[in-house]
Amino acid sequence: MKRKLALFTTIFFTIYFCHAQEFNVETNVINVGLGIGGDFGTFLTSSVSPGFSVSYERGIWDIGGPGVISLGGYIGTKAYRYEFLGGNSKWRYTTVGLRGAYHFNGLNVDNLDVYGGVMLAYNIAYFTGDPVGFKVASTVSPTIYVGGRWYFNDTFGVFAEAGYGVAYLTLGGTIRF
């Protein structure tokens, strides 16, 4: 019991007193998240999977003032199932995109990275089953998003993004290197 308490106390104070640096040029970040919401196939669906996504970005330009521009990539997937009058259809959307974001460093809050950006995405549609007259097509679409990351230390944190990839709201973990 004493060892568990000592371990917990050590981990807690290590996380509490670590201060991560701001998002800078040459900062690399990987996000892995689960998303909720979305408008692909939401009419008449019997079930919807959560969106799963992975994104990468790298700080590229210090634009002067309190901010850095990053560029990166995104891939996500989400599935839907539709049952109607004995028919059974399944959709899976995979979104692949190129992203650019502005990271605002002017808040002076340790461990916080706030950002907003745009993504040019290609939404790849897969369809199986009885089509019941529905047309499913792959599309190209521009999207916007805003987000924030909270770091527990210089490497690990959590993030939240609102906007659109495969979901309207995505929550998950982030790794900075």
C-alpha positions as CSV (number, residue, x, y, z in Angstrom):
1,M,0.0,0.0,0.0
2,K,2.8,2.4,0.8
3,R,4.5,1.7,-2.5
4,K,1.3,2.5,-4.4
5,L,0.8,5.7,-2.5
6,A,4.4,6.7,-3.2
7,L,4.1,5.9,-6.9
8,F,0.8,7.8,-7.2
9,T,2.3,10.8,-5.4
10,T,5.4,10.8,-7.6
11,I,3.4,10.6,-10.8
12,F,0.9,13.3,-9.6
13,F,3.7,15.8,-8.7
14,T,5.7,15.0,-11.9
15,I,2.6,15.7,-14.0
16,Y,1.5,18.7,-11.9
17,F,4.9,20.5,-11.9
18,C,6.0,19.8,-15.5
19,H,5.4,22.7,-17.9
20,A,5.3,22.0,-21.6
21,Q,6.5,24.5,-24.1
22,E,4.4,26.3,-26.6
23,F,3.8,25.0,-30.2
24,N,6.9,26.2,-32.1
25,V,8.6,25.8,-35.5
26,E,9.8,22.1,-35.8
27,T,7.3,20.9,-33.2
28,N,5.7,17.6,-34.3
29,V,2.4,16.3,-33.0
30,I,0.4,13.1,-33.5
31,N,-3.3,13.0,-32.4
32,V,-5.3,9.8,-32.1
33,G,-9.0,10.4,-31.4
34,L,-12.6,9.2,-31.3
35,G,-15.3,11.4,-32.7
36,I,-19.0,11.8,-32.3
37,G,-21.5,13.4,-34.7
38,G,-21.3,13.7,-38.4
39,D,-23.6,13.9,-41.4
40,F,-22.5,11.1,-43.7
41,G,-25.5,8.8,-44.0
42,T,-27.2,9.9,-40.8
43,F,-30.7,9.6,-42.3
44,L,-32.4,6.3,-41.6
45,T,-29.4,4.6,-40.1
46,S,-29.7,1.7,-37.7
47,S,-26.3,2.1,-36.2
48,V,-23.3,4.4,-36.4
49,S,-19.8,3.7,-35.3
50,P,-17.7,6.4,-33.6
51,G,-15.3,8.1,-35.9
52,F,-11.7,7.1,-35.5
53,S,-8.9,9.5,-36.7
54,V,-5.2,10.0,-36.7
55,S,-3.5,13.3,-37.6
56,Y,0.0,14.6,-37.8
57,E,1.3,18.2,-37.9
58,R,4.6,20.0,-37.9
59,G,5.3,23.6,-37.0
60,I,6.5,25.2,-40.2
61,W,6.4,29.0,-40.1
62,D,6.8,31.5,-37.2
63,I,4.7,34.3,-38.5
64,G,5.8,36.9,-36.0
65,G,3.6,37.9,-33.1
66,P,2.1,35.1,-31.0
67,G,1.7,32.3,-33.5
68,V,3.0,29.5,-35.6
69,I,1.6,27.9,-38.8
70,S,1.6,24.1,-39.0
71,L,1.1,21.7,-41.9
72,G,0.1,18.1,-41.7
73,G,-2.2,15.2,-42.7
74,Y,-5.3,13.5,-41.5
75,I,-6.9,10.1,-41.9
76,G,-10.2,9.0,-40.3
77,T,-12.9,6.4,-40.8
78,K,-16.6,6.0,-39.7
79,A,-19.2,3.3,-40.5
80,Y,-23.0,3.2,-40.8
81,R,-25.5,0.4,-41.1
82,Y,-28.9,0.8,-42.6
83,E,-31.8,-1.7,-42.4
84,F,-35.0,-1.1,-44.2
85,L,-37.8,-3.4,-45.4
86,G,-35.5,-6.4,-45.2
87,G,-32.6,-4.7,-47.0
88,N,-29.3,-4.3,-45.3
89,S,-26.7,-1.8,-46.4
90,K,-23.4,-0.7,-44.9
91,W,-21.4,2.4,-45.6
92,R,-17.8,3.2,-44.5
93,Y,-16.3,6.6,-45.1
94,T,-12.6,7.2,-45.0
95,T,-11.4,10.8,-45.0
96,V,-7.9,11.7,-46.1
97,G,-6.8,15.3,-45.9
98,L,-4.1,17.9,-45.9
99,R,-4.3,20.3,-43.0
100,G,-2.9,23.7,-42.1
101,A,-3.4,25.4,-38.7
102,Y,-2.6,28.6,-36.9
103,H,-1.4,28.0,-33.3
104,F,-2.0,31.0,-31.0
105,N,0.7,31.3,-28.4
106,G,-0.4,34.6,-26.9
107,L,-2.5,33.2,-24.0
108,N,0.6,32.6,-21.9
109,V,-1.0,29.5,-20.3
110,D,1.5,26.7,-19.6
111,N,0.6,23.3,-21.2
112,L,-2.1,24.8,-23.5
113,D,-2.0,24.8,-27.3
114,V,-5.0,26.4,-29.0
115,Y,-5.4,26.4,-32.8
116,G,-7.7,26.7,-35.7
117,G,-7.3,25.6,-39.3
118,V,-8.5,24.4,-42.6
119,M,-8.3,21.0,-44.3
120,L,-8.8,19.9,-47.9
121,A,-10.3,16.4,-47.5
122,Y,-11.1,13.6,-49.9
123,N,-14.0,11.5,-48.5
124,I,-13.8,8.0,-49.9
125,A,-17.2,6.2,-49.7
126,Y,-17.5,2.4,-49.6
127,F,-20.9,0.8,-49.9
128,T,-22.1,-2.8,-49.6
129,G,-25.6,-4.3,-49.6
130,D,-28.9,-3.5,-51.2
131,P,-28.7,0.1,-52.4
132,V,-32.5,0.9,-52.0
133,G,-32.1,3.7,-54.5
134,F,-29.4,5.6,-52.6
135,K,-26.4,7.0,-54.3
136,V,-23.1,7.0,-52.4
137,A,-20.2,9.0,-53.9
138,S,-16.7,10.0,-52.9
139,T,-16.2,13.7,-52.6
140,V,-13.6,16.4,-52.1
141,S,-14.5,19.0,-49.5
142,P,-12.8,21.9,-47.7
143,T,-13.4,22.0,-43.9
144,I,-12.5,24.3,-41.0
145,Y,-11.8,23.3,-37.4
146,V,-10.7,24.7,-34.0
147,G,-9.0,22.8,-31.2
148,G,-7.0,22.7,-28.1
149,R,-4.4,20.5,-26.5
150,W,-3.6,20.2,-22.9
151,Y,-0.2,18.6,-22.1
152,F,0.5,16.7,-18.9
153,N,4.3,17.0,-19.6
154,D,6.5,17.8,-22.5
155,T,5.4,14.7,-24.5
156,F,1.8,13.5,-23.6
157,G,-1.5,15.3,-23.5
158,V,-5.2,15.3,-24.5
159,F,-6.9,17.2,-27.3
160,A,-10.4,18.2,-28.4
161,E,-11.3,19.4,-31.9
162,A,-14.6,20.8,-33.2
163,G,-15.1,21.0,-36.9
164,Y,-15.3,18.3,-39.4
165,G,-13.1,15.3,-40.4
166,V,-15.2,12.2,-39.8
167,A,-17.0,13.7,-36.8
168,Y,-18.1,17.1,-35.5
169,L,-16.3,16.6,-32.2
170,T,-13.2,14.6,-31.7
171,L,-11.5,13.8,-28.3
172,G,-8.3,11.9,-27.8
173,G,-4.7,11.7,-26.9
174,T,-1.7,13.6,-28.3
175,I,2.0,12.9,-28.5
176,R,4.5,15.8,-29.1
177,F,8.1,15.1,-30.2
